[in-house]
Amino acid sequence: MKKILAVAAVASLAGLSACSVVAPAPAPTTAMATPTTSSPASSRPTPSRSSDAQAPQAGGVRAACEQFNKLYADYKAIKDDANAYEEIYFAAQDAKDVASGNQKGLFTSLGVLSLDRSSAVESGGEVDQSSKDMVRDAVFANAQECTAEGVTLRL
């Protein structure tokens, strides 16, 4: 199951990197506008976590960058606990859902790395270098925007 989630996260990141330029959404027309219905939240169970680990709701780039730094610090603090790595994955997915633009890549890559680390802990293997590289690449891709907001991304 974890490998399937990791593959899905990698595919999601590939889709994000293929469309890294954000274009403004077209203005809705009155003739074509239809009411939208909200779909229910994803059916995956989310483990409970403290409120300080929640994703920023509407904080913009600065909040996303700060949230990434916090989640990455939490990730680094874990010592061989597969469930704790999965908690980071779920928190990264929640943060990705409210992030915009390139910041989604930060959380997607951290989620992939967390799942990869969780699998490695359970199997006794090593984390793929490609997972580490994805996080590094996402940090470099967002460094200028985060720095402009007064936040330095940390690895």
C-alpha positions as CSV (number, residue, x, y, z in Angstrom):
1,M,0.0,0.0,0.0
2,K,2.8,2.4,0.9
3,K,4.5,1.7,-2.5
4,I,1.2,2.5,-4.3
5,L,1.0,5.8,-2.3
6,A,4.6,6.6,-3.1
7,V,4.0,6.0,-6.8
8,A,0.9,8.2,-6.7
9,A,2.8,10.9,-5.0
10,V,5.7,10.7,-7.5
11,A,3.2,10.9,-10.4
12,S,1.5,13.9,-8.7
13,L,4.9,15.6,-8.4
14,A,5.7,14.9,-12.0
15,G,2.4,16.5,-13.0
16,L,3.2,19.5,-10.9
17,S,6.6,20.0,-12.3
18,A,5.3,19.6,-15.9
19,C,2.9,22.5,-15.2
20,S,5.1,24.8,-13.0
21,V,3.8,28.0,-14.6
22,V,0.6,29.2,-13.0
23,A,-1.8,31.0,-15.4
24,P,-4.7,33.0,-14.1
25,A,-8.0,31.3,-14.2
26,P,-10.4,32.6,-16.8
27,A,-13.1,34.9,-15.6
28,P,-16.4,33.0,-15.2
29,T,-19.1,34.0,-17.7
30,T,-22.7,34.5,-16.6
31,A,-24.0,32.3,-19.4
32,M,-21.8,29.3,-18.5
33,A,-21.6,29.7,-14.8
34,T,-23.1,26.9,-12.8
35,P,-23.2,26.4,-9.1
36,T,-20.5,24.2,-7.8
37,T,-21.1,21.4,-5.3
38,S,-18.5,20.5,-2.8
39,S,-17.3,17.0,-2.9
40,P,-16.8,15.1,0.3
41,A,-13.2,14.9,1.7
42,S,-11.0,12.1,0.7
43,S,-11.9,8.8,2.2
44,R,-8.3,8.1,3.5
45,P,-8.2,8.0,7.3
46,T,-6.1,10.8,8.7
47,P,-4.4,10.2,12.0
48,S,-5.0,12.8,14.7
49,R,-2.2,15.2,15.3
50,S,-1.8,18.4,17.4
51,S,-3.2,21.6,16.0
52,D,0.3,23.1,15.5
53,A,1.0,20.5,12.9
54,Q,-2.0,21.5,10.8
55,A,-1.5,23.1,7.4
56,P,-1.9,26.9,7.2
57,Q,-5.4,27.8,5.9
58,A,-4.8,31.0,4.0
59,G,-1.4,32.2,4.9
60,G,0.1,32.4,1.4
61,V,3.7,31.8,0.5
62,R,5.2,32.7,3.8
63,A,2.9,30.3,5.8
64,A,3.6,27.5,3.3
65,C,7.4,28.0,3.6
66,E,7.2,28.1,7.4
67,Q,5.0,25.0,7.4
68,F,7.5,23.1,5.2
69,N,10.3,24.1,7.6
70,K,8.3,22.8,10.5
71,L,7.3,19.6,8.9
72,Y,10.9,18.9,7.6
73,A,12.3,19.6,11.1
74,D,9.7,17.1,12.5
75,Y,10.7,14.6,9.8
76,K,14.4,14.9,10.8
77,A,13.6,14.5,14.5
78,I,12.1,11.1,13.9
79,K,14.2,8.1,14.8
80,D,13.2,4.9,13.0
81,D,9.4,5.1,13.6
82,A,7.4,4.1,10.5
83,N,4.2,5.5,11.9
84,A,5.7,8.9,12.7
85,Y,7.0,9.1,9.1
86,E,3.4,8.3,7.9
87,E,2.2,11.2,10.2
88,I,4.5,13.5,8.3
89,Y,3.2,12.2,5.0
90,F,-0.4,12.9,6.0
91,A,0.5,16.4,7.3
92,A,2.4,17.1,4.1
93,Q,-0.7,16.1,2.1
94,D,-2.9,18.3,4.1
95,A,-0.5,21.2,3.6
96,K,-0.3,20.5,-0.1
97,D,-4.1,20.7,-0.4
98,V,-4.1,24.3,0.8
99,A,-0.8,25.4,-0.7
100,S,-0.7,27.2,-4.1
101,G,1.7,27.2,-7.0
102,N,5.1,25.8,-6.6
103,Q,4.7,25.3,-2.8
104,K,2.6,22.2,-3.6
105,G,5.9,20.6,-4.8
106,L,7.5,21.2,-1.4
107,F,4.8,19.2,0.4
108,T,4.5,16.5,-2.4
109,S,8.2,15.8,-2.3
110,L,8.3,15.7,1.5
111,G,5.3,13.3,1.5
112,V,7.1,11.0,-1.0
113,L,10.3,11.1,1.1
114,S,8.3,10.3,4.3
115,L,6.6,7.3,2.7
116,D,9.9,6.1,1.4
117,R,11.5,6.4,4.8
118,S,8.6,4.7,6.4
119,S,9.0,1.7,4.0
120,A,12.7,1.6,4.6
121,V,12.2,1.5,8.3
122,E,9.8,-1.4,8.0
123,S,11.9,-3.4,5.5
124,G,15.3,-2.5,6.9
125,G,16.3,-1.0,3.6
126,E,17.6,2.4,2.5
127,V,15.7,5.5,1.3
128,D,15.9,6.0,-2.5
129,Q,18.3,8.8,-3.4
130,S,15.6,10.1,-5.9
131,S,13.3,10.8,-2.9
132,K,16.0,12.9,-1.3
133,D,16.7,14.6,-4.6
134,M,13.0,15.5,-5.1
135,V,12.9,17.4,-1.8
136,R,16.2,19.2,-2.6
137,D,14.9,20.2,-6.0
138,A,11.6,21.4,-4.6
139,V,13.5,23.5,-2.0
140,F,15.7,25.1,-4.7
141,A,12.6,25.8,-6.9
142,N,10.9,27.6,-4.0
143,A,14.0,29.2,-2.3
144,Q,13.7,32.6,-4.0
145,E,10.0,33.0,-3.4
146,C,10.3,31.9,0.2
147,T,13.3,34.2,0.8
148,A,11.4,37.1,-0.7
149,E,8.8,36.5,2.1
150,G,11.4,36.4,4.8
151,V,11.7,32.6,5.2
152,T,14.8,30.6,4.5
153,L,14.0,27.0,3.6
154,R,16.0,24.5,5.6
155,L,17.2,21.0,4.8
